[in-house]
Amino acid sequence: MHADDGDAFDFRGALIRRKVSAAETMGRWMLTVGSQPPDFENSPHIHRHEPEAFFILEGDYQFHTAEGDVAAGPGSLVYIPAGALHGFRSGPAGGRLLAISPAAFDGYFEEMRSLFASGTDTPRAMAAVALAHDMDAYPPDEG
């Protein structure tokens, strides 16, 4: 598979390219490569039953975990155990990372794409989609 292969979609300004789907792994995991713009924020969330791992390809990231912040650059691997609160922010130059994520993310991304397309992507609606895919999301207050 080449760099530009795989289903690509915009996720709140980040380009996500699915390289291996949950269906291909018999529902075990999925693999994506994400290109994040400068200062992209991946909101804090928890995957209730599955771990997640990130391998940094380019750029600098700050991962937020329950144990504290972790700086990660090219060649770094960040492992998030199941049930652990986490999120990240890309640095001022943006970056690219490879993510091995829970299989439920395939459905999550599809539903989120529908929310974005319909303009109904409020923090509450996004949190409801996350919950439907075994994830607790902590969006900012709607005010």
C-alpha positions in Angstrom: 0.0 0.0 0.0 1.4 3.4 -1.0 1.2 6.7 0.9 -1.8 8.0 -0.9 -3.7 4.7 -0.8 -6.7 4.2 1.6 -10.0 5.9 2.2 -9.2 9.5 3.0 -11.5 12.0 4.8 -11.4 15.3 6.7 -11.9 15.1 10.4 -12.3 18.6 11.9 -9.4 19.8 9.7 -7.2 16.8 10.0 -6.8 14.5 7.0 -7.3 10.9 8.1 -6.4 8.0 5.7 -7.7 4.6 6.7 -5.1 2.0 5.8 -6.6 -1.1 7.4 -10.2 -1.3 8.3 -11.9 -3.1 11.2 -13.5 -5.5 8.7 -10.0 -6.5 7.5 -8.9 -7.3 11.0 -12.1 -9.2 11.8 -13.1 -6.5 14.2 -9.9 -6.4 16.2 -8.4 -2.9 15.3 -8.0 -0.4 12.6 -5.0 1.5 11.3 -4.9 5.1 10.1 -2.4 7.7 9.1 -3.5 11.2 10.1 -2.1 14.6 9.0 -2.9 17.3 11.5 -2.7 21.0 10.8 -0.8 23.3 13.3 -2.2 23.2 16.8 -4.9 20.6 16.0 -6.6 19.5 19.2 -7.8 15.9 19.6 -10.2 16.3 22.6 -9.8 14.2 25.7 -11.6 10.9 25.5 -11.5 7.3 26.9 -11.8 4.0 25.0 -13.6 1.8 27.5 -12.3 -1.6 26.5 -9.5 -1.3 24.0 -6.0 0.3 23.9 -4.7 2.7 21.3 -1.2 3.4 20.0 0.3 6.4 18.1 3.6 6.4 16.2 4.8 9.9 15.3 5.9 10.2 11.7 6.4 13.9 11.4 6.1 16.9 13.7 5.8 17.4 17.4 2.8 16.5 19.6 1.8 17.0 23.2 -0.2 14.0 24.5 -2.5 14.6 27.4 -3.0 11.7 29.7 -4.3 11.1 33.2 -0.6 10.8 34.4 0.4 14.1 32.8 1.5 15.5 29.5 3.9 13.6 27.3 5.9 15.3 24.5 6.4 13.1 21.4 8.3 13.7 18.2 9.2 11.6 15.1 10.0 8.0 16.0 8.1 8.2 19.3 5.4 5.7 20.2 2.7 6.6 22.6 0.7 3.7 24.0 -2.7 4.4 25.7 -4.1 1.5 27.8 -7.8 0.7 27.7 -9.8 3.0 30.0 -7.2 5.7 30.1 -8.2 9.3 29.5 -6.1 10.8 26.6 -6.0 13.4 23.8 -3.3 15.3 21.9 -2.3 18.6 20.3 -0.1 18.9 17.3 2.7 21.4 17.4 3.0 24.7 15.5 4.1 23.0 12.3 1.4 20.3 12.4 2.4 16.7 12.0 1.6 13.2 10.8 1.0 10.1 12.9 0.1 6.5 12.5 -2.7 5.3 14.8 -3.7 1.8 15.7 -7.2 2.3 17.1 -10.1 0.3 18.4 -12.2 -1.3 15.7 -15.2 0.7 16.8 -13.5 3.8 15.3 -14.5 2.7 11.8 -18.2 3.2 12.7 -17.4 6.3 14.7 -15.6 8.0 11.8 -18.5 7.2 9.5 -21.1 8.7 11.8 -18.9 11.7 12.5 -18.6 12.3 8.7 -22.4 12.4 8.5 -22.6 14.9 11.4 -20.1 17.2 9.7 -21.8 16.9 6.3 -25.2 17.8 7.8 -23.8 20.6 10.0 -25.1 19.0 13.2 -21.7 18.5 14.7 -22.4 20.1 18.1 -20.2 19.0 21.1 -23.2 17.1 22.5 -24.0 15.3 19.2 -20.3 14.4 18.8 -20.2 13.0 22.4 -23.4 10.9 21.7 -21.7 9.4 18.6 -18.6 8.6 20.7 -20.7 6.9 23.4 -22.4 4.8 20.7 -18.9 3.5 19.8 -17.7 2.6 23.3 -15.9 5.9 23.9 -16.5 8.6 26.5 -15.7 12.0 25.0 -15.2 15.2 27.0 -16.2 18.0 24.6 -16.0 21.7 25.6 -19.2 23.0 27.2 -21.7 24.3 24.7 -22.3 27.4 26.9 
